[in-house]
Amino acid sequence: MLRQVDKVERFKHTQSCKDALHAKYSSKTHSTVVTDTAWGHLQIDATSLYLLMLAQMTTSGKRLTH
């Protein structure tokens, strides 16, 4: 997902599906397995829920440690 940081920054402003994180990755290469236009919807999955909760805790001032 770190390879998609530019997309995440764009998504903050556009909220466009083409700028959303991909939900499908290759287990061998860790690259996305679909193009931006081949995935027609945003998927709420464990990864996105984790990132949402992490963002909410960070913005609320909660100190996060390993």
Beta strands, then each sheet from edge to edge (+ up, - down):
end
